[in-house]
Amino acid sequence: MAHVERPRFSCMLGGVLATLSALPKTIPIIHGAQGCAGTLAGAMSLGGYFGGGYCGDAAPSSNVGEPEIIFGGSAKLKEEIKNTFEIMEGDLFVLTTTCMTDIIGDDVKGVLNEIEEREKPLLFIDSGGFKGNSYYGYSKMMEELFHQYIPKSKTKRKNLVNLLGLVPAYDPYFRGDLEEIRRILSLIGVEANTFFTNDQTQKNILSAGEAALNIVFSRLYGVEAARTAEDSHGIDCLVTDLPIGNRATVEFVRQVAEILGIDNVKVDRVLHQETENFYKYIDRVTNLIADFDFQNYVVVIANATEALPYAKYLDNEIGWIPGYIFVTDDLAEEQKQVIKDAFERIEFSKKPELVFETDTYRIQQYIEQNNPQFKSDPYYETFAPAFVLGSTIDRKLADTLNGPFLSVSFPVINRIILSKGYAGFKGGLSLLEDLISAQITGR
């Protein structure tokens, strides 16, 4: 991995713990030093103050130290598992490893085989942080759920789907996005397991094997979990972008309806009502948009899941001009090619520049070195008015461009996020509200 300055993700274990903390009545058991859980809980809070899960901000840990590093931590782990079962109430327990315990080579599976009486399910994931980043951790955890926990079902419920690809905390608006997607699908008679919204229970997780379709809102994350489910559970898979705004959402709903064989008359009626409602709200601000000279050049800075959907919305839905799209994940070349291919399929009025960059200071440096307004040439097209959609740590770039700023990607520390989302019809309106508000705040 290259040097990463002001990272926008944590380690694999961070993604695993964020996923587990968002699942209903699920308790992680961490086999590692006490610093791992504390540090990663702090990292998760940077996703719009994500907060604690079922266990609050606490999680059982074996708290290995120097003696265990020398002599092994298996005995301490076995004791920790038994104590957790005795003290804590949960429907699902998941044992996770850390860099330290992976390096010393503790026989974790051997310990699990020695735990004879298990009143509750106990899963295991080998999650040493050095194996990948938080998005990879989410992907592997969802894969293990299908592999170890979710029962196989010979019969499929035609209108049941599972929603994958949005990572708790590290996709800061994940909960609101999932709720809106589920609402929209329910209008055409489709039930959705979201796994992470407040209404979900272990029953929803266990029913995931009955789904007719897995919908993955990421070109990279959650895809392997869907493929595992396709191989082991016989569930078809749709990999798509997160729909933001009316146009993308209409396209998404029609795609799902076609796959599931839903009556077109019903779909048309629902989409007509939702579209009419969407543009009635837009009509209320058309005068403001026209009078305010609302159109902006924009820089989008986000992860591989959300960068393209935001840019597509800004161009296709509200007529802004994306100049740069920065994808901030540390990606392999084949992963970058997947994003490039998706980028080429999007119709922009003026094609923006797609850049893969993990370091925050290099993002600003790239714009300054490649935009003529920062050079001595007296004749140039100004990149203004400019707007930056990115992380809280991109505020300095917005100041450099002398433009407004909106936090849409991890880390978000300048706003708290509870049920807010930017996906779907309602999310598209919410995003427009925030874009306008960012420009008129302080007038």
C-alpha distance (Angstrom), angle and dihedral (degrees) to the residues before:
residue distance angle dihedral
M1 . . .
A2 3.80 . .
H3 3.77 122.0 .
V4 3.79 110.4 -74.0
E5 3.80 118.4 -156.2
R6 3.84 115.0 -159.1
P7 3.83 93.8 -6.3
R8 3.78 122.7 -138.4
F9 3.80 95.8 -151.6
S10 3.79 139.1 36.3
C11 3.80 132.1 -135.8
M12 3.80 128.5 -64.4
L13 3.80 92.3 -91.0
G14 3.81 89.3 54.8
G15 3.80 90.6 59.5
V16 3.80 91.9 45.5
L17 3.82 92.9 50.9
A18 3.81 92.7 45.2
T19 3.79 89.3 52.3
L20 3.80 93.4 47.7
S21 3.79 93.0 46.2
A22 3.81 89.7 55.8
L23 3.81 95.3 48.5
P24 3.83 116.5 92.9
K25 3.82 117.0 -95.3
T26 3.79 92.5 -15.1
I27 3.80 122.9 146.7
P28 3.81 123.4 -162.1
I29 3.80 119.0 -149.6
I30 3.79 109.8 -155.2
H31 3.78 119.5 -152.2
G32 3.78 101.4 -159.4
A33 3.78 146.6 63.3
Q34 3.79 119.1 -37.5
G35 3.80 91.6 -115.9
C36 3.82 93.0 68.5
A37 3.80 96.2 65.4
G38 3.80 94.7 41.7
T39 3.79 95.2 48.8
L40 3.79 94.2 45.5
A41 3.80 92.4 47.6
G42 3.79 85.9 57.5
A43 3.79 91.1 49.3
M44 3.80 92.2 51.2
S45 3.80 90.7 53.3
L46 3.81 87.9 64.2
G47 3.80 88.5 73.3
G48 3.80 92.9 85.9
Y49 3.82 92.0 -57.9
F50 3.79 92.5 -55.3
G51 3.81 92.7 -169.6
G52 3.78 129.8 -160.1
G53 3.77 126.7 -42.8
Y54 3.77 130.2 -142.4
C55 3.83 90.7 -43.5
G56 3.78 93.3 44.0
D57 3.79 111.1 -131.5
A58 3.82 91.8 -31.5
A59 3.78 131.4 89.7
P60 3.81 131.0 176.4
S61 3.79 112.2 -101.8
S62 3.78 134.5 -179.4
N63 3.85 88.1 -138.3
V64 3.78 94.8 -149.4
G65 3.79 117.2 -163.3
E66 3.79 140.0 172.9
P67 3.84 96.5 -51.1
E68 3.81 91.5 53.7
I69 3.79 91.5 46.1
I70 3.81 89.0 56.9
F71 3.81 101.5 35.8
G72 3.80 102.1 23.0
G73 3.80 131.4 -98.9
S74 3.79 102.1 -120.0
A75 3.82 95.2 107.5
K76 3.80 91.7 49.9
L77 3.78 91.2 48.0
K78 3.80 92.3 52.2
E79 3.81 89.8 51.4
E80 3.81 91.0 48.1
I81 3.80 93.2 52.2
K82 3.81 92.3 50.5
N83 3.81 92.0 47.5
T84 3.79 91.7 48.7
F85 3.81 91.8 52.7
E86 3.79 89.6 48.8
I87 3.81 97.9 47.6
M88 3.79 108.3 28.2
E89 3.79 129.3 64.0
G90 3.77 117.4 -145.1
D91 3.78 142.5 135.3
L92 3.80 96.2 -133.5
F93 3.81 132.0 27.6
V94 3.79 122.8 -165.2
L95 3.79 123.3 -167.3
T96 3.81 113.2 -147.5
T97 3.79 129.9 -172.4
T98 3.80 129.5 -146.9
C99 3.79 137.2 -147.7
M100 3.79 91.8 -91.6
T101 3.81 97.5 51.9
D102 3.80 92.7 41.7
I103 3.80 90.6 53.6
I104 3.80 95.2 49.4
G105 3.81 88.9 47.1
D106 3.81 103.4 -128.6
D107 3.80 112.8 -170.9
V108 3.79 95.1 -120.4
K109 3.80 95.4 164.9
G110 3.80 89.1 52.2
V111 3.79 89.7 54.7
L112 3.81 90.7 50.3
N113 3.80 90.3 52.8
E114 3.82 88.9 54.9
I115 3.81 92.6 55.7
E116 3.78 97.2 92.8
E117 3.79 104.6 176.9
R118 3.79 116.0 51.0
E119 3.77 115.4 171.2
K120 3.79 90.2 177.5
P121 3.82 131.7 38.0
L122 3.81 114.0 -88.4
L123 3.80 118.0 -163.6
F124 3.78 129.1 -173.9
I125 3.80 131.0 -143.8
D126 3.79 124.4 -179.8
S127 3.81 97.3 -136.2
G128 3.78 108.9 163.7
G129 3.78 103.3 166.0
F130 3.80 95.8 -130.0
K131 3.82 90.8 66.5
G132 3.79 94.6 77.4
N133 3.78 146.1 -43.6
S134 3.80 131.3 -70.2
Y135 3.81 93.8 -85.7
Y136 3.79 90.0 54.8
G137 3.81 88.5 49.0
Y138 3.80 90.9 55.9
S139 3.80 91.4 48.8
K140 3.80 93.2 50.9
M141 3.80 93.4 45.5
M142 3.81 92.6 52.9
E143 3.80 88.7 46.0
E144 3.81 90.6 53.6
L145 3.80 91.0 50.0
F146 3.79 89.8 59.3
H147 3.79 91.6 41.3
Q148 3.82 100.9 45.0
Y149 3.80 109.5 17.6
I150 3.79 118.8 20.3
P151 3.83 108.1 83.9
K152 3.77 120.5 -127.1
S153 3.78 116.6 -112.3
K154 3.79 125.8 -159.0
T155 3.79 91.1 -159.1
K156 3.80 122.3 62.6
R157 3.78 127.3 -152.6
K158 3.77 103.3 -129.5
N159 3.81 96.7 -143.7
L160 3.82 100.2 37.9
V161 3.80 119.2 104.7
N162 3.81 136.2 174.8
L163 3.80 119.9 -135.7
L164 3.82 115.3 -142.3
G165 3.79 139.2 164.5
L166 3.82 103.6 62.0
V167 3.81 112.1 106.1
P168 3.81 117.6 -145.4
A169 3.83 112.3 -112.8
Y170 3.80 94.2 -6.9
D171 3.81 89.2 68.9
P172 3.82 91.2 46.1
Y173 3.82 97.2 -160.0
F174 3.81 94.6 43.9
R175 3.81 96.8 121.7
G176 3.80 97.0 48.9
D177 3.80 90.8 43.2
L178 3.80 92.0 52.6
E179 3.81 92.4 47.3
E180 3.80 92.0 53.0
I181 3.80 93.6 46.9
R182 3.79 89.9 49.6
R183 3.84 90.7 48.9
I184 3.79 92.3 51.8
L185 3.79 93.9 47.0
S186 3.80 91.2 48.9
L187 3.81 89.0 59.7
I188 3.81 89.9 65.4
G189 3.80 92.8 43.2
V190 3.81 99.2 -95.9
E191 3.81 120.6 135.4
A192 3.80 116.4 -150.0
N193 3.80 132.5 -156.8
T194 3.80 104.6 -148.1
F195 3.86 95.6 174.1
F196 3.83 92.7 -154.9
T197 3.81 109.8 50.4
N198 3.80 120.8 102.3
D199 3.81 95.1 -104.3
Q200 3.81 94.4 57.5
T201 3.80 122.8 107.7
Q202 3.76 135.7 178.1
K203 3.79 86.2 -90.8
N204 3.79 89.1 66.3
I205 3.79 91.7 51.0
L206 3.80 92.6 48.3
S207 3.81 91.1 48.8
A208 3.82 92.1 55.7
G209 3.81 90.4 94.8
E210 3.81 89.6 63.0
A211 3.81 92.8 59.4
A212 3.77 120.8 117.3
L213 3.79 93.6 -149.9
N214 3.79 141.8 22.8
I215 3.82 112.2 -149.1
V216 3.81 112.7 -158.8
F217 3.82 114.8 -164.5
S218 3.78 93.3 -163.2
R219 3.77 134.1 67.6
L220 3.81 90.4 -142.3
Y221 3.81 114.8 16.3
G222 3.78 120.8 71.2
V223 3.81 92.2 9.8
E224 3.81 93.3 108.8
A225 3.80 90.2 49.2
A226 3.80 89.3 53.0
R227 3.80 90.8 48.5
T228 3.80 89.9 50.6
A229 3.80 89.1 51.3
E230 3.80 90.0 47.8
D231 3.81 92.1 53.1
S232 3.80 99.2 40.1
H233 3.82 103.1 28.2
G234 3.79 102.6 27.1
I235 3.82 93.9 -122.2
D236 3.79 117.6 153.5
C237 3.80 118.2 -129.1
L238 3.81 135.6 -138.4
V239 3.82 116.1 -169.3
T240 3.79 110.7 -165.2
D241 3.80 143.8 143.9
L242 3.79 122.7 -89.1
P243 3.83 105.0 -93.0
I244 3.82 112.5 -126.6
G245 3.81 120.3 -178.5
N246 3.79 132.5 -1.7
R247 3.79 103.1 -59.7
A248 3.81 97.1 48.0
T249 3.81 92.4 42.7
V250 3.80 94.0 51.0
E251 3.80 89.0 50.5
F252 3.82 91.2 48.7
V253 3.81 95.1 48.7
R254 3.79 92.4 49.7
Q255 3.80 90.0 50.0
V256 3.82 92.8 52.3
A257 3.81 92.2 43.8
E258 3.79 91.3 53.0
I259 3.81 92.7 50.1
L260 3.82 92.9 48.2
G261 3.81 94.5 41.3
I262 3.80 96.1 -120.7
D263 3.79 118.7 171.8
N264 3.82 111.0 -91.3
V265 3.80 93.4 -144.2
K266 3.80 91.1 60.9
V267 3.80 92.2 44.8
D268 3.80 92.4 49.3
R269 3.80 91.6 50.8
V270 3.80 93.1 50.5
L271 3.79 94.7 45.7
H272 3.80 92.1 47.3
Q273 3.81 90.9 54.0
E274 3.79 94.0 45.6
T275 3.82 93.5 45.3
E276 3.79 92.5 48.2
N277 3.79 90.9 49.7
F278 3.83 91.4 46.9
Y279 3.79 94.7 54.1
K280 3.80 93.8 42.6
Y281 3.80 86.0 65.0
I282 3.80 91.1 45.0
D283 3.82 89.7 52.3
R284 3.78 90.0 60.5
V285 3.81 91.9 64.2
T286 3.80 101.2 35.8
N287 3.81 92.5 101.3
L288 3.79 90.8 50.9
I289 3.79 91.4 47.7
A290 3.82 92.7 48.4
D291 3.80 95.8 44.5
F292 3.78 94.8 42.7
D293 3.83 96.1 53.4
F294 3.77 86.7 -123.0
Q295 3.81 100.6 -176.3
N296 3.80 115.5 108.4
Y297 3.75 141.9 -179.9
V298 3.77 105.7 -120.3
V299 3.79 141.1 -158.9
V300 3.81 114.6 -152.9
I301 3.82 116.7 -159.0
A302 3.80 115.5 179.7
N303 3.78 145.8 114.9
A304 3.80 126.2 -70.8
T305 3.81 91.6 -92.3
E306 3.80 99.4 53.9
A307 3.81 110.0 22.5
L308 3.81 96.1 82.8
P309 3.85 96.9 42.0
Y310 3.82 90.8 52.9
A311 3.80 92.4 48.1
K312 3.80 91.3 46.8
Y313 3.81 91.6 52.1
L314 3.80 93.2 48.0
D315 3.80 92.6 51.5
N316 3.81 103.6 33.1
E317 3.80 99.9 35.3
I318 3.80 109.1 33.0
G319 3.80 103.1 16.7
W320 3.77 101.0 -116.1
I321 3.80 121.2 149.4
P322 3.82 114.7 -120.2
G323 3.79 107.1 -153.6
Y324 3.79 99.4 175.6
I325 3.79 134.1 18.5
F326 3.80 112.5 -165.9
V327 3.82 117.3 -166.1
T328 3.79 106.7 -159.0
D329 3.82 103.3 -168.0
D330 3.79 121.1 109.3
L331 3.81 97.3 -116.1
A332 3.78 137.1 179.7
E333 3.79 117.2 -122.3
E334 3.80 93.5 -103.5
Q335 3.82 89.6 52.2
K336 3.79 90.7 50.5
Q337 3.79 89.1 52.1
V338 3.82 90.4 55.0
I339 3.82 89.5 55.4
K340 3.81 92.1 44.4
D341 3.79 90.7 52.9
A342 3.82 91.4 50.2
F343 3.82 89.7 47.2
E344 3.81 92.3 53.6
R345 3.81 90.8 54.0
I346 3.82 93.0 58.7
E347 3.80 116.0 93.2
F348 3.81 109.5 -134.6
S349 3.78 124.4 -179.7
K350 3.81 85.8 -133.3
K351 3.79 117.5 12.4
P352 3.83 111.0 -117.0
E353 3.78 123.7 -145.9
L354 3.81 114.7 -97.0
V355 3.81 113.1 -147.4
F356 3.82 130.4 178.3
E357 3.80 109.0 -148.0
T358 3.81 131.8 150.1
D359 3.82 99.6 -177.0
T360 3.78 117.5 83.7
Y361 3.79 97.3 -150.2
R362 3.80 91.1 50.8
I363 3.80 90.9 56.2
Q364 3.80 90.9 60.7
Q365 3.80 90.3 40.1
Y366 3.81 90.6 53.4
I367 3.80 93.0 53.3
E368 3.79 93.0 46.1
Q369 3.80 92.5 49.0
N370 3.80 95.5 45.8
N371 3.79 102.2 38.9
P372 3.83 117.7 80.2
Q373 3.80 94.7 -145.1
F374 3.81 88.8 72.8
K375 3.82 91.8 53.2
S376 3.78 132.0 74.1
D377 3.82 95.2 -102.9
P378 3.84 105.8 121.5
Y379 3.81 93.2 -152.9
Y380 3.79 117.8 61.3
E381 3.78 143.8 123.9
T382 3.80 106.3 -100.1
F383 3.81 117.4 -127.6
A384 3.79 89.3 -133.9
P385 2.92 148.6 166.0
A386 3.78 84.9 29.8
F387 3.79 132.3 -173.5
V388 3.82 128.2 -169.6
L389 3.80 122.3 -148.5
G390 3.77 107.5 -172.8
S391 3.77 144.8 92.8
T392 3.78 127.0 -38.0
I393 3.81 87.3 -101.3
D394 3.81 89.5 63.5
R395 3.80 93.1 68.0
K396 3.79 90.6 100.1
L397 3.80 90.1 59.1
A398 3.81 90.0 52.7
D399 3.81 88.9 52.0
T400 3.81 90.1 50.6
L401 3.82 90.2 51.5
N402 3.81 89.9 43.8
G403 3.78 91.0 -128.0
P404 3.83 141.9 118.6
F405 3.77 123.2 -85.7
L406 3.82 137.8 -148.7
S407 3.81 127.2 -168.5
V408 3.80 109.9 -130.9
S409 3.82 103.8 143.0
F410 3.80 138.2 54.5
P411 2.98 126.2 -47.2
V412 3.80 100.1 44.7
I413 3.80 111.5 170.3
N414 3.81 102.3 147.8
R415 3.81 95.9 71.0
I416 3.79 138.4 32.0
I417 3.79 117.3 -123.1
L418 3.80 119.8 -155.8
S419 3.81 112.3 149.6
K420 3.80 100.0 -16.2
G421 3.79 118.9 127.2
Y422 3.78 139.4 167.9
A423 3.82 100.4 -151.8
G424 3.77 126.9 104.6
F425 3.79 128.5 3.3
K426 3.80 97.8 -42.6
G427 3.78 91.6 41.5
G428 3.80 91.8 53.0
L429 3.81 90.0 53.5
S430 3.80 91.2 46.5
L431 3.79 90.7 51.5
L432 3.80 91.2 50.1
E433 3.81 89.7 51.1
D434 3.79 90.8 52.7
L435 3.81 93.8 46.1
I436 3.81 91.5 52.3
S437 3.80 92.9 42.3
A438 3.80 91.3 52.5
Q439 3.82 89.0 57.5
I440 3.79 98.3 45.6
T441 3.81 99.4 37.9
G442 3.79 110.0 118.4
R443 3.78 95.9 17.4
